[in-house]
Amino acid sequence: MNQPLFPRQLELFPVDKSENYHHQTPTFSDNLSLPIHRWFGYSAGFSANWVKELIQTEKVKSRQRIIDPFVGSGTTLLAAEFCNIEAIGIEAHPFVARIAQAKLYWRENYQDFRDYAMGILANAQTIYQKENINNFDDYPTLIHKCFPPLILSKLDSLLKAWKNTEDNSYFSQLSWLALTGILRECSPVGTAQWQYVLPKKNKAKITDPYEAFLTKIYLMSSDMAKQQQYQLNKRAILYCEDARKCNSVNNKWADLVITSPPYANNYDYADATRLEMSFFREINNWGDLQTAVRQYLIRSCTQHISDLNKEIDNILAQHKLLPIYQEITETCQLLADERKNHGGKKPYHTMIAAYFSDMAEVWITLRRLTQEGCLVCFIIGDSAPYGIYVPVDKWLGKLAISAGFKSYKFEKIRDRNVKWKNRKHRVPLHEGILWVEG
């Protein structure tokens, strides 16, 4: 997938170019109503309007080349194009990278896309009338748990119709995204966009697949038409590769980094698209995610390090962790001891060691890719597995300095872990911006 692509987006409105970029919060929720972004709601991201406002502040606006090593579904790239700034995004999750790339085809002819997708819909209805309801035994078990036969039959006809015309063209990829984007709303079980699939929960309202696909086609094509009113010259580039390497980006290319790395909070980003990957038969079961996705990701989840528990001493002894060696070693020991008091015995101690080892590698790579005097903006949150506090912002800052950057400071934006009063863990947590200058 190491090939360029095209994007842009955002509701257009006057922006205050002062330092008041906190007018928007970094949370992803507002993306669910923004053109282009709303084609697929990916929760592991941040606000597009917030990125746009940040880019246009006095502090940042003189910078002309942005890199986002954890680009997710394309938020930073689209915001950068709106601001007519060059941008490169890196995303290691193959399925999420494909979603982002499809969004970046918004510049294509919206009428031709609509006609192409409408042809797929018509073909699907013909297939459905001929085949009616089948057993679909070749679908993974998860799909049968999430879709009753009638719904699955219609979705399957859409998939077959798409495959009949698949040619890797822009319109084909946009149509793939339209189909991808309707899967959760057509399921009667718990498939909210921001959570794992919960087959035992039921939703009050579901949408017929053909109706959902038609609605998505018109939403996407109307968004394309609206955004194409604005003439912007800069086209962002996306690469599907490991953020710890970024081999496709030239040295000293960027003068600005805006990103949000995975949080060390045991959220399995690989599992976030298990439903979609299962539908397209890219995986057959949960275990397949290890080779299909997890091996490429920052190790921020205990599912990512199941085979590393005996390697923790070697991980902690790596030279790149020397700036935080004493602190992280003590914390990992506390986690190892606390683990014995819990039934699940999750290896958080190994996860934390692996996470900061990976992030140290990211800093080393970013130092190579950025110019002297660059500015780095990391949206991050701290962590407290088993109630043991991990000062993520401080440790990441120290690793950045060790990689060759000049200074860091943390700017708190909000408190975390305060919404749900029945949570087991009471450790105060926060989210904010780690500013690093180089």
Secondary structure, 3 states (H helix, E strand, C coil): CCCCCCCCCCCCCCCCCCCCHHHCCCCHHHHHHCCCHHHCCCCCCCCHHHHHHHHCCCCCCCCCEEEECCCCCCHHHHHHHHCCCEEEEECCCHHHHHHHHHHCCCCCCHHHHHHHHHHHHHHHHHHHHHHCCCCCCCCCHHHHHHCCHHHHHHHHHHHHHHHHHCCCCHHHHHHHHHHHHHCHHHCCEECCCCCCCEEEEECCCCCCHHHHHHHHHHHHHHHHHHHCCCCCCCCCEEECCCCCCCCCCCCCCEEEEEECCCCCCCCCHHHHHHHHHHHCCCCCCHHHHHHHCHHHCCCCCHHHCCCCHHHHHHHHCCHHHHHHHHHHHHHHHHHHHHHCCCCCCCCHHHHHHHHHHHHHHHHHHHHHHEEEEEEEEEEEECECHHHCCECHHHHHHHHHHHHCCCEEEEEEEEEECCCCCCCCCCCCEEEEEEEEEC
